[in-house]
Amino acid sequence: MKPNGTERVKIANQDMDCITIYDGWIYYILLSDHYKPHKMKLDGTGDRRLNDYPMSYMNVTDECIFF
């Protein structure tokens, strides 16, 4: 998507929460995976679960992920 909101592209068909973009990745909580944290590349590829612990909040920094 361009900064003005045009040329939007759907990259995922999932229910997500706490979406954060950091260092070329989209970090999010995947609701259909029992609220477990995931990340994917900006183009929607490379989806992977980060751990097996359900989360209700997530914050990504240079050093770690807080939940």
C-alpha positions as semicolon CSV with decimal commas, in nm:
position;residue;x (nm);y (nm);z (nm)
1;M;0,000;0,000;0,000
2;K;0,118;0,348;-0,075
3;P;0,141;0,602;0,210
4;N;-0,177;0,771;0,088
5;G;-0,375;0,445;0,126
6;T;-0,403;0,358;-0,241
7;E;-0,297;0,030;-0,405
8;R;-0,384;-0,182;-0,102
9;V;-0,306;-0,554;-0,127
10;K;-0,450;-0,828;0,093
11;I;-0,162;-1,037;0,229
12;A;-0,346;-1,262;0,474
13;N;-0,692;-1,406;0,527
14;Q;-0,671;-1,454;0,903
15;D;-0,811;-1,291;1,216
16;M;-0,523;-1,112;1,389
17;D;-0,469;-0,892;1,691
18;C;-0,183;-0,673;1,823
19;I;-0,033;-0,625;1,477
20;T;0,316;-0,471;1,477
21;I;0,555;-0,414;1,186
22;Y;0,922;-0,433;1,278
23;D;1,241;-0,491;1,078
24;G;1,071;-0,634;0,768
25;W;0,829;-0,858;0,957
26;I;0,465;-0,838;1,064
27;Y;0,422;-0,965;1,420
28;Y;0,072;-1,055;1,537
29;I;-0,142;-1,274;1,758
30;L;-0,334;-1,528;1,550
31;L;-0,680;-1,569;1,699
32;S;-0,756;-1,896;1,517
33;D;-0,436;-2,048;1,664
34;H;-0,558;-2,002;2,022
35;Y;-0,403;-1,653;2,052
36;K;-0,046;-1,766;1,985
37;P;0,214;-1,522;1,846
38;H;0,316;-1,542;1,481
39;K;0,522;-1,345;1,233
40;M;0,525;-1,320;0,855
41;K;0,717;-1,126;0,593
42;L;0,570;-0,800;0,465
43;D;0,446;-0,975;0,150
44;G;0,251;-1,234;0,354
45;T;0,493;-1,523;0,307
46;G;0,699;-1,704;0,569
47;D;0,428;-1,729;0,835
48;R;0,557;-1,899;1,147
49;R;0,451;-1,943;1,507
50;L;0,692;-1,789;1,758
51;N;0,601;-2,000;2,062
52;D;0,322;-2,215;2,207
53;Y;0,200;-1,971;2,473
54;P;-0,130;-1,787;2,424
55;M;-0,105;-1,409;2,451
56;S;-0,345;-1,123;2,496
57;Y;-0,089;-0,848;2,418
58;M;0,246;-0,829;2,239
59;N;0,507;-0,554;2,196
60;V;0,815;-0,595;1,975
61;T;1,141;-0,407;2,044
62;D;1,504;-0,425;1,931
63;E;1,590;-0,675;2,200
64;C;1,282;-0,886;2,269
65;I;0,910;-0,944;2,244
66;F;0,707;-0,851;2,552
67;F;0,378;-1,024;2,627
